[in-house]
């Protein structure tokens, strides 16, 4: 997110991180400081957003412009088609990042599919599990 704020392209940022150990160290310190000093509510919100991205995938809105022209090249009509595209994370990525298999998430997805709980209820359950996971991590 920080690189976006200063307008640095992702490839450039990766090169900087690879070639500049002092930048890697500063980024590590910033991450440690965030974890140490940020309010718990922000940490939970960040985990929720990350969890959503992993489980639900990245949603992209794509607009396609269609222009219809006559024989002389004059524009007759113009329409914009909006496409919502969801790109899911591969399961192995989710498992590796979450450092476990996903039986709980699979169970929650099944409950939704069977109509037993709503997506909103599943969100409440997952948020509670994330908060519990953070509490356990802090105790360790």
C-alpha positions as CSV (number, residue, x, y, z in Angstrom):
1,X,0.0,0.0,0.0
2,X,2.8,2.4,0.8
3,X,4.3,2.1,-2.7
4,X,1.0,3.0,-4.2
5,X,0.9,6.2,-2.1
6,X,4.2,7.4,-3.6
7,X,3.4,6.0,-7.1
8,X,6.1,3.3,-7.3
9,X,5.4,0.4,-9.8
10,X,5.3,-3.1,-8.2
11,X,8.2,-4.3,-10.3
12,X,10.4,-1.4,-9.3
13,X,9.5,-1.9,-5.6
14,X,10.4,-5.6,-5.8
15,X,13.7,-4.7,-7.4
16,X,14.4,-2.2,-4.7
17,X,13.6,-4.8,-2.0
18,X,15.9,-7.3,-3.7
19,X,18.8,-5.0,-4.3
20,X,18.7,-2.8,-1.2
21,X,19.1,-4.7,2.1
22,X,18.6,-1.4,4.0
23,X,15.1,-1.0,2.5
24,X,14.3,-4.6,3.5
25,X,15.4,-3.8,7.0
26,X,13.3,-0.6,7.2
27,X,10.3,-2.4,5.9
28,X,10.7,-5.2,8.5
29,X,11.0,-2.6,11.2
30,X,7.9,-0.8,10.0
31,X,6.0,-4.1,10.0
32,X,7.2,-4.9,13.5
33,X,6.2,-1.4,14.7
34,X,2.8,-1.8,13.1
35,X,2.2,-5.0,14.9
36,X,3.5,-3.6,18.2
37,X,1.9,-0.2,18.2
38,X,-1.2,-0.3,16.0
39,X,-4.6,-0.6,17.7
40,X,-5.9,-4.1,18.0
41,X,-9.0,-3.1,16.0
42,X,-6.8,-2.1,13.0
43,X,-4.9,-5.4,13.2
44,X,-8.2,-7.4,13.3
45,X,-9.6,-5.3,10.4
46,X,-6.4,-6.0,8.3
47,X,-6.6,-9.7,9.0
48,X,-10.3,-9.7,8.0
49,X,-9.5,-8.0,4.7
50,X,-6.6,-10.3,4.0
51,X,-8.8,-13.3,4.9
52,X,-11.5,-12.1,2.6
53,X,-9.1,-11.7,-0.2
54,X,-7.7,-15.3,0.3
55,X,-11.1,-17.0,0.7
56,X,-13.4,-15.0,-1.6
57,X,-10.8,-14.0,-4.2
58,X,-10.0,-10.7,-5.8
59,X,-13.0,-9.0,-7.4
60,X,-12.3,-6.8,-10.4
61,X,-14.7,-4.6,-12.3
62,X,-13.9,-4.4,-16.0
63,X,-15.6,-1.9,-18.3
64,X,-15.7,-2.7,-22.0
65,X,-16.6,0.0,-24.4
66,X,-18.3,-1.0,-27.6
67,X,-18.6,1.5,-30.4
68,X,-20.7,0.9,-33.5
69,X,-19.9,2.8,-36.6
70,X,-21.6,3.3,-39.9
71,X,-20.0,2.7,-43.4
72,X,-18.4,6.2,-43.3
73,X,-16.8,5.6,-39.9
74,X,-19.3,7.8,-38.0
75,X,-20.2,6.7,-34.5
76,X,-23.8,5.4,-34.4
77,X,-23.9,4.2,-30.8
78,X,-21.7,3.6,-27.9
79,X,-22.3,1.2,-25.0
80,X,-20.3,0.3,-21.9
81,X,-20.5,-3.3,-20.7
82,X,-19.6,-3.8,-17.0
83,X,-18.2,-7.2,-16.1
84,X,-17.6,-8.3,-12.5
85,X,-14.7,-10.9,-12.5
86,X,-13.7,-12.9,-9.4
87,X,-10.3,-14.5,-9.4
88,X,-9.9,-17.0,-6.5
89,X,-6.7,-17.8,-4.8
90,X,-5.4,-21.3,-5.5
91,X,-6.3,-23.6,-2.5
92,X,-2.6,-24.3,-1.9
93,X,-1.9,-20.6,-1.5
94,X,-4.7,-20.3,1.1
95,X,-3.5,-23.3,3.0
96,X,0.1,-22.2,3.0
97,X,-0.7,-18.6,4.1
98,X,-3.1,-19.7,6.8
99,X,-0.6,-22.5,7.8
100,X,-3.3,-25.1,8.1
101,X,-5.8,-27.0,6.1
102,X,-9.2,-25.4,5.8
103,X,-11.8,-27.8,7.4
104,X,-13.5,-25.0,9.3
105,X,-13.8,-22.8,6.2
106,X,-15.0,-25.8,4.2
107,X,-17.6,-26.5,6.8
108,X,-18.8,-22.9,6.8
109,X,-19.0,-22.9,3.0
110,X,-21.0,-26.1,3.1
111,X,-23.4,-24.6,5.7
112,X,-23.9,-21.6,3.3
113,X,-24.5,-23.9,0.3
114,X,-27.0,-26.0,2.3
115,X,-28.9,-22.8,3.3
116,X,-28.3,-23.4,7.0
117,X,-26.5,-20.1,7.6
118,X,-26.3,-16.9,5.6
119,X,-23.1,-15.4,4.2
120,X,-23.5,-12.6,6.8
121,X,-23.6,-15.2,9.6
122,X,-20.5,-16.9,8.1
123,X,-18.7,-13.6,8.2
124,X,-19.5,-13.1,11.9
125,X,-18.2,-16.7,12.6
126,X,-15.0,-16.2,10.6
127,X,-14.4,-12.8,12.3
128,X,-14.8,-14.4,15.7
129,X,-12.4,-17.2,14.7
130,X,-9.8,-14.6,13.5
131,X,-10.1,-12.7,16.8
132,X,-9.7,-15.9,18.7
133,X,-6.6,-16.8,16.6
134,X,-5.1,-13.4,17.4
135,X,-5.7,-13.8,21.1
136,X,-4.1,-17.3,21.1
137,X,-1.1,-15.9,19.2
138,X,-0.7,-13.2,21.7
139,X,-0.7,-15.7,24.6
140,X,1.9,-17.9,23.0
